[in-house]
Amino acid sequence: MSLLDLAAYQRDGFAVLEGFLPLSDCDALQERAAELVAALDVDAARRIFSPRDQGHARDRYFLESGAAVRFFFEEEATDQPARLALNKIGHALHDLDPVFDRISRRSRLADLAHVLGLVRPLLLQSMYLFKQPWIGAEVGWHQDAAYLHTRPSTVIGFWIALDDADRDNGCLMALPGGHRGPLRQRFLRDGDRAVLRTLDAAPWPNVEPVALEARRGTLVILHGLLPHASAPNRSSRPRHAYAVHLIDGRADYPADNWLQRPDLPLRGFP
Ligand code: FE2
């Protein structure tokens, strides 16, 4: 297993730790996700995403997902079975599902959170990302702190490859050092809608993007202000990944963040 080079992380805004998660844990997460999908009421879930809906049910479904386990479909999905049509499951798997809870709170992740400077780490959000063969959508350039904002900014992403991720199937891309720039946007709750607001129109830094290719079991650590993206998956191979985002409980958590959990207090590591 590769160890964290903290100086390189602070310079680049990301770190790639190969062989971090045991393959047995990768198996367990993929098997559990498959069980959750098999138990899904597909018709009810798909109805929320049907074009006939005016977006209200979809917004509500999304806004409530911070304290739930919800299923989101790919835009390009047509008649595929759900296991090949889902974009992601989110956003409280780490608290509501025992398998995701156990693996998200491995002591090695707790140790890393501490090394990365989180004094009171809280697990805020989790996502099972499918990046399906052929239809897995692009994720545009963004900073995770736009979606998971604290003052000061403390969010850190732990992204774990559950399949080999490379340029062909839409691995992560990053702008090295870009975490030293400003926060550009915030994704806010505005009544019962979610809106993306621009804070700073500064362009992304003019540096060559790097592909963060990751074999199965690799952990990619992403600084919350690091601009990153991923290309669509046009290959025949899946690119499953599991992402957990942490914040420091000492920071202020704004009441207008989209993700609110009034009835499900955030938890850290055991
Ligand atoms: Fe992200």
py3Dmol code that shows the C-alpha trace and the ligand (Angstrom):
import py3Dmol

protein = """\
ATOM      1  CA  MET A   1       0.000   0.000   0.000  1.00  0.00           C
ATOM      2  CA  SER A   2       1.309   3.444  -0.829  1.00  0.00           C
ATOM      3  CA  LEU A   3       1.551   5.874   2.085  1.00  0.00           C
ATOM      4  CA  LEU A   4       0.323   9.444   2.155  1.00  0.00           C
ATOM      5  CA  ASP A   5       2.920  12.032   1.122  1.00  0.00           C
ATOM      6  CA  LEU A   6       1.433  14.963   3.025  1.00  0.00           C
ATOM      7  CA  ALA A   7       3.686  17.573   1.408  1.00  0.00           C
ATOM      8  CA  ALA A   8       2.641  16.405  -2.080  1.00  0.00           C
ATOM      9  CA  TYR A   9      -1.033  16.468  -1.038  1.00  0.00           C
ATOM     10  CA  GLN A  10      -0.660  20.026   0.228  1.00  0.00           C
ATOM     11  CA  ARG A  11       1.095  21.039  -3.007  1.00  0.00           C
ATOM     12  CA  ASP A  12      -1.263  19.284  -5.455  1.00  0.00           C
ATOM     13  CA  GLY A  13      -4.595  19.157  -3.593  1.00  0.00           C
ATOM     14  CA  PHE A  14      -4.919  15.424  -4.146  1.00  0.00           C
ATOM     15  CA  ALA A  15      -3.216  12.141  -3.249  1.00  0.00           C
ATOM     16  CA  VAL A  16      -3.542   8.668  -4.768  1.00  0.00           C
ATOM     17  CA  LEU A  17      -3.016   5.750  -2.372  1.00  0.00           C
ATOM     18  CA  GLU A  18      -2.924   2.506  -4.294  1.00  0.00           C
ATOM     19  CA  GLY A  19      -4.056  -0.661  -2.537  1.00  0.00           C
ATOM     20  CA  PHE A  20      -5.688   1.262   0.314  1.00  0.00           C
ATOM     21  CA  LEU A  21      -8.945  -0.647   0.607  1.00  0.00           C
ATOM     22  CA  PRO A  22      -8.703  -4.457   0.839  1.00  0.00           C
ATOM     23  CA  LEU A  23     -10.289  -6.131  -2.181  1.00  0.00           C
ATOM     24  CA  SER A  24     -12.602  -7.986   0.205  1.00  0.00           C
ATOM     25  CA  ASP A  25     -14.026  -4.584   1.234  1.00  0.00           C
ATOM     26  CA  CYS A  26     -14.433  -3.628  -2.445  1.00  0.00           C
ATOM     27  CA  ASP A  27     -16.355  -6.887  -2.944  1.00  0.00           C
ATOM     28  CA  ALA A  28     -18.531  -6.198   0.109  1.00  0.00           C
ATOM     29  CA  LEU A  29     -19.465  -2.689  -1.075  1.00  0.00           C
ATOM     30  CA  GLN A  30     -20.274  -3.868  -4.603  1.00  0.00           C
ATOM     31  CA  GLU A  31     -22.324  -6.816  -3.350  1.00  0.00           C
ATOM     32  CA  ARG A  32     -24.242  -4.604  -0.933  1.00  0.00           C
ATOM     33  CA  ALA A  33     -24.947  -2.002  -3.640  1.00  0.00           C
ATOM     34  CA  ALA A  34     -26.235  -4.787  -5.898  1.00  0.00           C
ATOM     35  CA  GLU A  35     -28.573  -5.933  -3.105  1.00  0.00           C
ATOM     36  CA  LEU A  36     -29.905  -2.407  -2.611  1.00  0.00           C
ATOM     37  CA  VAL A  37     -30.548  -2.064  -6.347  1.00  0.00           C
ATOM     38  CA  ALA A  38     -32.241  -5.473  -6.512  1.00  0.00           C
ATOM     39  CA  ALA A  39     -34.632  -4.361  -3.741  1.00  0.00           C
ATOM     40  CA  LEU A  40     -35.412  -1.013  -5.414  1.00  0.00           C
ATOM     41  CA  ASP A  41     -38.962  -0.205  -6.531  1.00  0.00           C
ATOM     42  CA  VAL A  42     -37.761   0.722 -10.007  1.00  0.00           C
ATOM     43  CA  ASP A  43     -41.055   2.060 -11.344  1.00  0.00           C
ATOM     44  CA  ALA A  44     -41.508   4.435  -8.410  1.00  0.00           C
ATOM     45  CA  ALA A  45     -37.922   5.642  -8.641  1.00  0.00           C
ATOM     46  CA  ARG A  46     -38.083   6.120 -12.412  1.00  0.00           C
ATOM     47  CA  ARG A  47     -41.340   8.072 -12.180  1.00  0.00           C
ATOM     48  CA  ILE A  48     -39.515  10.770 -10.220  1.00  0.00           C
ATOM     49  CA  PHE A  49     -37.163  11.218 -13.140  1.00  0.00           C
ATOM     50  CA  SER A  50     -39.782  11.134 -15.878  1.00  0.00           C
ATOM     51  CA  PRO A  51     -39.943  14.237 -18.111  1.00  0.00           C
ATOM     52  CA  ARG A  52     -43.638  14.646 -17.229  1.00  0.00           C
ATOM     53  CA  ASP A  53     -42.663  15.694 -13.722  1.00  0.00           C
ATOM     54  CA  GLN A  54     -42.114  19.459 -13.430  1.00  0.00           C
ATOM     55  CA  GLY A  55     -38.989  18.945 -11.366  1.00  0.00           C
ATOM     56  CA  HIS A  56     -40.595  19.458  -7.960  1.00  0.00           C
ATOM     57  CA  ALA A  57     -40.725  15.810  -6.970  1.00  0.00           C
ATOM     58  CA  ARG A  58     -37.193  15.402  -8.258  1.00  0.00           C
ATOM     59  CA  ASP A  59     -35.954  18.379  -6.250  1.00  0.00           C
ATOM     60  CA  ARG A  60     -37.635  17.073  -3.120  1.00  0.00           C
ATOM     61  CA  TYR A  61     -36.261  13.576  -3.688  1.00  0.00           C
ATOM     62  CA  PHE A  62     -32.793  15.057  -4.047  1.00  0.00           C
ATOM     63  CA  LEU A  63     -33.018  17.541  -1.151  1.00  0.00           C
ATOM     64  CA  GLU A  64     -34.165  14.808   1.234  1.00  0.00           C
ATOM     65  CA  SER A  65     -31.407  12.454   0.139  1.00  0.00           C
ATOM     66  CA  GLY A  66     -28.845  13.920   2.546  1.00  0.00           C
ATOM     67  CA  ALA A  67     -30.518  11.911   5.299  1.00  0.00           C
ATOM     68  CA  ALA A  68     -31.624   8.967   3.166  1.00  0.00           C
ATOM     69  CA  VAL A  69     -30.565   6.285   0.703  1.00  0.00           C
ATOM     70  CA  ARG A  70     -31.850   7.433  -2.694  1.00  0.00           C
ATOM     71  CA  PHE A  71     -31.314   6.240  -6.243  1.00  0.00           C
ATOM     72  CA  PHE A  72     -30.508   8.543  -9.176  1.00  0.00           C
ATOM     73  CA  PHE A  73     -30.711   7.518 -12.824  1.00  0.00           C
ATOM     74  CA  GLU A  74     -28.474   8.351 -15.756  1.00  0.00           C
ATOM     75  CA  GLU A  75     -29.880  10.954 -18.135  1.00  0.00           C
ATOM     76  CA  GLU A  76     -29.129   8.687 -21.079  1.00  0.00           C
ATOM     77  CA  ALA A  77     -30.727   5.612 -19.519  1.00  0.00           C
ATOM     78  CA  THR A  78     -33.502   4.165 -21.666  1.00  0.00           C
ATOM     79  CA  ASP A  79     -34.558   0.577 -21.256  1.00  0.00           C
ATOM     80  CA  GLN A  80     -31.567  -0.788 -19.344  1.00  0.00           C
ATOM     81  CA  PRO A  81     -32.265  -2.693 -16.119  1.00  0.00           C
ATOM     82  CA  ALA A  82     -31.774  -0.508 -13.024  1.00  0.00           C
ATOM     83  CA  ARG A  83     -28.382  -2.028 -12.248  1.00  0.00           C
ATOM     84  CA  LEU A  84     -27.143  -0.648 -15.594  1.00  0.00           C
ATOM     85  CA  ALA A  85     -29.178   2.576 -15.579  1.00  0.00           C
ATOM     86  CA  LEU A  86     -28.332   4.148 -12.217  1.00  0.00           C
ATOM     87  CA  ASN A  87     -25.953   7.073 -11.922  1.00  0.00           C
ATOM     88  CA  LYS A  88     -25.542   6.924  -8.148  1.00  0.00           C
ATOM     89  CA  ILE A  89     -26.944   6.023  -4.737  1.00  0.00           C
ATOM     90  CA  GLY A  90     -26.731   8.742  -2.069  1.00  0.00           C
ATOM     91  CA  HIS A  91     -26.265  10.395   0.301  1.00  0.00           C
ATOM     92  CA  ALA A  92     -26.392   8.766   3.771  1.00  0.00           C
ATOM     93  CA  LEU A  93     -25.300   5.209   2.976  1.00  0.00           C
ATOM     94  CA  HIS A  94     -22.513   5.593   5.536  1.00  0.00           C
ATOM     95  CA  ASP A  95     -25.057   6.086   8.348  1.00  0.00           C
ATOM     96  CA  LEU A  96     -28.082   4.076   7.250  1.00  0.00           C
ATOM     97  CA  ASP A  97     -26.555   0.939   5.777  1.00  0.00           C
ATOM     98  CA  PRO A  98     -24.517  -1.336   8.088  1.00  0.00           C
ATOM     99  CA  VAL A  99     -22.052  -2.487   5.418  1.00  0.00           C
ATOM    100  CA  PHE A 100     -21.305   1.037   4.194  1.00  0.00           C
ATOM    101  CA  ASP A 101     -21.201   2.263   7.819  1.00  0.00           C
ATOM    102  CA  ARG A 102     -18.603  -0.329   8.811  1.00  0.00           C
ATOM    103  CA  ILE A 103     -16.300   0.199   5.841  1.00  0.00           C
ATOM    104  CA  SER A 104     -16.652   4.014   5.867  1.00  0.00           C
ATOM    105  CA  ARG A 105     -15.459   4.033   9.466  1.00  0.00           C
ATOM    106  CA  ARG A 106     -12.391   1.829   9.094  1.00  0.00           C
ATOM    107  CA  SER A 107      -9.686   2.949  11.520  1.00  0.00           C
ATOM    108  CA  ARG A 108      -7.310   3.642   8.639  1.00  0.00           C
ATOM    109  CA  LEU A 109      -9.715   6.258   7.284  1.00  0.00           C
ATOM    110  CA  ALA A 110      -9.968   7.790  10.761  1.00  0.00           C
ATOM    111  CA  ASP A 111      -6.173   7.941  10.970  1.00  0.00           C
ATOM    112  CA  LEU A 112      -5.996   9.655   7.584  1.00  0.00           C
ATOM    113  CA  ALA A 113      -8.652  12.211   8.527  1.00  0.00           C
ATOM    114  CA  HIS A 114      -6.561  13.088  11.555  1.00  0.00           C
ATOM    115  CA  VAL A 115      -3.337  13.386   9.535  1.00  0.00           C
ATOM    116  CA  LEU A 116      -5.173  15.618   7.052  1.00  0.00           C
ATOM    117  CA  GLY A 117      -5.986  18.042   9.852  1.00  0.00           C
ATOM    118  CA  LEU A 118      -9.608  17.262  10.685  1.00  0.00           C
ATOM    119  CA  VAL A 119      -9.705  17.640  14.484  1.00  0.00           C
ATOM    120  CA  ARG A 120     -13.376  16.622  14.839  1.00  0.00           C
ATOM    121  CA  PRO A 121     -14.033  14.662  11.629  1.00  0.00           C
ATOM    122  CA  LEU A 122     -17.676  14.119  10.709  1.00  0.00           C
ATOM    123  CA  LEU A 123     -18.845  11.916   7.853  1.00  0.00           C
ATOM    124  CA  LEU A 124     -21.204  14.217   5.973  1.00  0.00           C
ATOM    125  CA  GLN A 125     -22.085  12.505   2.720  1.00  0.00           C
ATOM    126  CA  SER A 126     -21.574   9.236   0.854  1.00  0.00           C
ATOM    127  CA  MET A 127     -22.196   8.234  -2.739  1.00  0.00           C
ATOM    128  CA  TYR A 128     -22.017   4.956  -4.604  1.00  0.00           C
ATOM    129  CA  LEU A 129     -21.062   6.024  -8.138  1.00  0.00           C
ATOM    130  CA  PHE A 130     -21.813   3.644 -11.018  1.00  0.00           C
ATOM    131  CA  LYS A 131     -20.343   5.413 -14.081  1.00  0.00           C
ATOM    132  CA  GLN A 132     -22.073   2.791 -16.201  1.00  0.00           C
ATOM    133  CA  PRO A 133     -20.666   1.259 -19.391  1.00  0.00           C
ATOM    134  CA  TRP A 134     -21.610   3.309 -22.502  1.00  0.00           C
ATOM    135  CA  ILE A 135     -23.899   5.833 -20.738  1.00  0.00           C
ATOM    136  CA  GLY A 136     -21.974   6.877 -17.587  1.00  0.00           C
ATOM    137  CA  ALA A 137     -22.226  10.670 -17.686  1.00  0.00           C
ATOM    138  CA  GLU A 138     -19.495  13.250 -17.631  1.00  0.00           C
ATOM    139  CA  VAL A 139     -19.034  15.188 -14.379  1.00  0.00           C
ATOM    140  CA  GLY A 140     -17.945  18.733 -15.189  1.00  0.00           C
ATOM    141  CA  TRP A 141     -15.213  20.705 -13.436  1.00  0.00           C
ATOM    142  CA  HIS A 142     -16.236  21.591  -9.917  1.00  0.00           C
ATOM    143  CA  GLN A 143     -15.052  22.005  -6.331  1.00  0.00           C
ATOM    144  CA  ASP A 144     -16.675  19.757  -3.731  1.00  0.00           C
ATOM    145  CA  ALA A 145     -16.751  22.707  -1.304  1.00  0.00           C
ATOM    146  CA  ALA A 146     -19.405  24.253  -3.582  1.00  0.00           C
ATOM    147  CA  TYR A 147     -21.749  21.439  -2.549  1.00  0.00           C
ATOM    148  CA  LEU A 148     -20.499  20.820   0.986  1.00  0.00           C
ATOM    149  CA  HIS A 149     -19.605  24.197   2.372  1.00  0.00           C
ATOM    150  CA  THR A 150     -18.255  25.019   5.828  1.00  0.00           C
ATOM    151  CA  ARG A 151     -16.680  28.221   7.153  1.00  0.00           C
ATOM    152  CA  PRO A 152     -13.749  27.929   6.957  1.00  0.00           C
ATOM    153  CA  SER A 153     -13.741  25.344   4.173  1.00  0.00           C
ATOM    154  CA  THR A 154     -12.858  21.938   5.620  1.00  0.00           C
ATOM    155  CA  VAL A 155     -14.413  19.357   3.284  1.00  0.00           C
ATOM    156  CA  ILE A 156     -12.221  16.475   2.129  1.00  0.00           C
ATOM    157  CA  GLY A 157     -13.273  13.731  -0.270  1.00  0.00           C
ATOM    158  CA  PHE A 158     -12.264  10.086   0.079  1.00  0.00           C
ATOM    159  CA  TRP A 159     -12.901   8.492  -3.333  1.00  0.00           C
ATOM    160  CA  ILE A 160     -12.333   4.733  -3.592  1.00  0.00           C
ATOM    161  CA  ALA A 161     -12.089   2.870  -6.899  1.00  0.00           C
ATOM    162  CA  LEU A 162     -14.229  -0.288  -6.843  1.00  0.00           C
ATOM    163  CA  ASP A 163     -13.291  -1.074 -10.457  1.00  0.00           C
ATOM    164  CA  ASP A 164     -10.079  -0.151 -12.246  1.00  0.00           C
ATOM    165  CA  ALA A 165     -10.560   3.482 -13.356  1.00  0.00           C
ATOM    166  CA  ASP A 166      -8.596   4.833 -16.316  1.00  0.00           C
ATOM    167  CA  ARG A 167      -8.933   7.312 -19.168  1.00  0.00           C
ATOM    168  CA  ASP A 168     -11.138   4.909 -21.142  1.00  0.00           C
ATOM    169  CA  ASN A 169     -13.867   4.516 -18.535  1.00  0.00           C
ATOM    170  CA  GLY A 170     -13.890   8.021 -17.050  1.00  0.00           C
ATOM    171  CA  CYS A 171     -11.353   8.205 -14.237  1.00  0.00           C
ATOM    172  CA  LEU A 172     -11.034  11.361 -12.128  1.00  0.00           C
ATOM    173  CA  MET A 173      -9.236  14.344 -13.662  1.00  0.00           C
ATOM    174  CA  ALA A 174      -7.735  17.139 -11.556  1.00  0.00           C
ATOM    175  CA  LEU A 175      -6.013  20.521 -11.888  1.00  0.00           C
ATOM    176  CA  PRO A 176      -2.918  20.205  -9.682  1.00  0.00           C
ATOM    177  CA  GLY A 177      -2.548  23.061  -7.212  1.00  0.00           C
ATOM    178  CA  GLY A 178      -5.987  24.432  -8.102  1.00  0.00           C
ATOM    179  CA  HIS A 179      -7.134  24.094  -4.480  1.00  0.00           C
ATOM    180  CA  ARG A 180      -5.259  27.304  -3.703  1.00  0.00           C
ATOM    181  CA  GLY A 181      -7.768  29.311  -5.747  1.00  0.00           C
ATOM    182  CA  PRO A 182     -11.095  30.716  -4.526  1.00  0.00           C
ATOM    183  CA  LEU A 183     -14.378  28.882  -4.105  1.00  0.00           C
ATOM    184  CA  ARG A 184     -16.259  29.632  -7.359  1.00  0.00           C
ATOM    185  CA  GLN A 185     -19.794  28.491  -6.600  1.00  0.00           C
ATOM    186  CA  ARG A 186     -22.213  27.342  -3.927  1.00  0.00           C
ATOM    187  CA  PHE A 187     -25.065  24.894  -4.307  1.00  0.00           C
ATOM    188  CA  LEU A 188     -27.814  26.178  -2.039  1.00  0.00           C
ATOM    189  CA  ARG A 189     -31.239  25.304  -0.727  1.00  0.00           C
ATOM    190  CA  ASP A 190     -33.702  28.006  -1.733  1.00  0.00           C
ATOM    191  CA  GLY A 191     -37.080  27.041  -0.300  1.00  0.00           C
ATOM    192  CA  ASP A 192     -37.868  23.673  -1.815  1.00  0.00           C
ATOM    193  CA  ARG A 193     -35.460  24.127  -4.717  1.00  0.00           C
ATOM    194  CA  ALA A 194     -31.709  23.706  -5.058  1.00  0.00           C
ATOM    195  CA  VAL A 195     -29.792  26.447  -6.859  1.00  0.00           C
ATOM    196  CA  LEU A 196     -26.198  26.901  -7.973  1.00  0.00           C
ATOM    197  CA  ARG A 197     -24.924  30.414  -7.271  1.00  0.00           C
ATOM    198  CA  THR A 198     -21.685  31.964  -8.523  1.00  0.00           C
ATOM    199  CA  LEU A 199     -19.464  33.477  -5.821  1.00  0.00           C
ATOM    200  CA  ASP A 200     -16.344  34.203  -7.849  1.00  0.00           C
ATOM    201  CA  ALA A 201     -16.076  34.254 -11.627  1.00  0.00           C
ATOM    202  CA  ALA A 202     -12.341  33.450 -11.610  1.00  0.00           C
ATOM    203  CA  PRO A 203     -11.550  30.944 -14.379  1.00  0.00           C
ATOM    204  CA  TRP A 204     -10.069  27.573 -13.511  1.00  0.00           C
ATOM    205  CA  PRO A 205      -6.261  27.767 -13.319  1.00  0.00           C
ATOM    206  CA  ASN A 206      -4.475  27.360 -16.612  1.00  0.00           C
ATOM    207  CA  VAL A 207      -2.671  24.108 -15.789  1.00  0.00           C
ATOM    208  CA  GLU A 208      -2.643  20.816 -17.618  1.00  0.00           C
ATOM    209  CA  PRO A 209      -5.279  18.433 -16.174  1.00  0.00           C
ATOM    210  CA  VAL A 210      -3.906  15.160 -14.835  1.00  0.00           C
ATOM    211  CA  ALA A 211      -5.724  11.824 -15.045  1.00  0.00           C
ATOM    212  CA  LEU A 212      -5.937  10.131 -11.639  1.00  0.00           C
ATOM    213  CA  GLU A 213      -5.954   6.566 -12.877  1.00  0.00           C
ATOM    214  CA  ALA A 214      -6.758   4.221 -10.024  1.00  0.00           C
ATOM    215  CA  ARG A 215      -6.743   0.469  -9.772  1.00  0.00           C
ATOM    216  CA  ARG A 216      -9.437  -1.261  -7.764  1.00  0.00           C
ATOM    217  CA  GLY A 217      -8.954  -0.568  -4.031  1.00  0.00           C
ATOM    218  CA  THR A 218      -7.122   2.718  -4.607  1.00  0.00           C
ATOM    219  CA  LEU A 219      -8.060   5.677  -2.421  1.00  0.00           C
ATOM    220  CA  VAL A 220      -7.968   9.138  -3.980  1.00  0.00           C
ATOM    221  CA  ILE A 221      -8.006  12.001  -1.471  1.00  0.00           C
ATOM    222  CA  LEU A 222      -9.432  15.252  -2.845  1.00  0.00           C
ATOM    223  CA  HIS A 223      -9.038  18.634  -1.152  1.00  0.00           C
ATOM    224  CA  GLY A 224     -12.462  20.327  -1.033  1.00  0.00           C
ATOM    225  CA  LEU A 225     -11.309  23.279  -3.135  1.00  0.00           C
ATOM    226  CA  LEU A 226      -9.535  21.195  -5.804  1.00  0.00           C
ATOM    227  CA  PRO A 227     -11.102  21.543  -9.267  1.00  0.00           C
ATOM    228  CA  HIS A 228     -11.815  18.039 -10.569  1.00  0.00           C
ATOM    229  CA  ALA A 229     -14.004  16.331 -13.153  1.00  0.00           C
ATOM    230  CA  SER A 230     -14.489  13.035 -14.946  1.00  0.00           C
ATOM    231  CA  ALA A 231     -15.144  12.216 -18.587  1.00  0.00           C
ATOM    232  CA  PRO A 232     -18.132  10.154 -19.741  1.00  0.00           C
ATOM    233  CA  ASN A 233     -17.724   6.406 -19.785  1.00  0.00           C
ATOM    234  CA  ARG A 234     -18.049   5.366 -23.425  1.00  0.00           C
ATOM    235  CA  SER A 235     -16.313   2.046 -22.825  1.00  0.00           C
ATOM    236  CA  SER A 236     -17.887  -1.357 -22.291  1.00  0.00           C
ATOM    237  CA  ARG A 237     -16.484  -1.506 -18.727  1.00  0.00           C
ATOM    238  CA  PRO A 238     -18.155  -0.247 -15.537  1.00  0.00           C
ATOM    239  CA  ARG A 239     -16.359   2.215 -13.296  1.00  0.00           C
ATOM    240  CA  HIS A 240     -17.903   1.830  -9.871  1.00  0.00           C
ATOM    241  CA  ALA A 241     -16.539   3.991  -7.059  1.00  0.00           C
ATOM    242  CA  TYR A 242     -17.494   4.895  -3.503  1.00  0.00           C
ATOM    243  CA  ALA A 243     -17.006   8.433  -2.219  1.00  0.00           C
ATOM    244  CA  VAL A 244     -17.298   9.747   1.339  1.00  0.00           C
ATOM    245  CA  HIS A 245     -16.985  13.421   2.205  1.00  0.00           C
ATOM    246  CA  LEU A 246     -15.830  14.601   5.615  1.00  0.00           C
ATOM    247  CA  ILE A 247     -15.905  17.970   7.334  1.00  0.00           C
ATOM    248  CA  ASP A 248     -14.482  19.280  10.587  1.00  0.00           C
ATOM    249  CA  GLY A 249     -17.170  19.593  13.246  1.00  0.00           C
ATOM    250  CA  ARG A 250     -15.433  22.696  14.583  1.00  0.00           C
ATOM    251  CA  ALA A 251     -16.329  24.689  11.451  1.00  0.00           C
ATOM    252  CA  ASP A 252     -19.602  26.540  10.909  1.00  0.00           C
ATOM    253  CA  TYR A 253     -22.113  24.565   8.819  1.00  0.00           C
ATOM    254  CA  PRO A 254     -24.384  27.030   6.953  1.00  0.00           C
ATOM    255  CA  ALA A 255     -28.150  26.632   7.272  1.00  0.00           C
ATOM    256  CA  ASP A 256     -28.569  27.220   3.518  1.00  0.00           C
ATOM    257  CA  ASN A 257     -26.373  24.265   2.452  1.00  0.00           C
ATOM    258  CA  TRP A 258     -28.493  21.907   0.341  1.00  0.00           C
ATOM    259  CA  LEU A 259     -27.627  19.006   2.642  1.00  0.00           C
ATOM    260  CA  GLN A 260     -29.438  19.323   5.965  1.00  0.00           C
ATOM    261  CA  ARG A 261     -29.983  16.517   8.452  1.00  0.00           C
ATOM    262  CA  PRO A 262     -32.196  17.885  11.250  1.00  0.00           C
ATOM    263  CA  ASP A 263     -33.280  14.399  12.341  1.00  0.00           C
ATOM    264  CA  LEU A 264     -30.075  12.480  11.730  1.00  0.00           C
ATOM    265  CA  PRO A 265     -27.091  13.950  13.604  1.00  0.00           C
ATOM    266  CA  LEU A 266     -23.735  13.655  11.868  1.00  0.00           C
ATOM    267  CA  ARG A 267     -21.345  11.100  13.286  1.00  0.00           C
ATOM    268  CA  GLY A 268     -17.596  10.780  13.167  1.00  0.00           C
ATOM    269  CA  PHE A 269     -15.445   7.716  13.656  1.00  0.00           C
ATOM    270  CA  PRO A 270     -15.979   5.288  16.550  1.00  0.00           C
TER     271      PRO A 270
END
"""
ligand_1 = """\
1
FE2
Fe -16.518 15.977 -6.755
"""
view = py3Dmol.view(width=600, height=400)
view.addModel(protein, "pdb")
view.setStyle({"model": 0}, {"cartoon": {"style": "trace"}})
view.addModel(ligand_1, "xyz")
view.setStyle({"model": 1}, {"stick": {}})
view.zoomTo()
view.show()
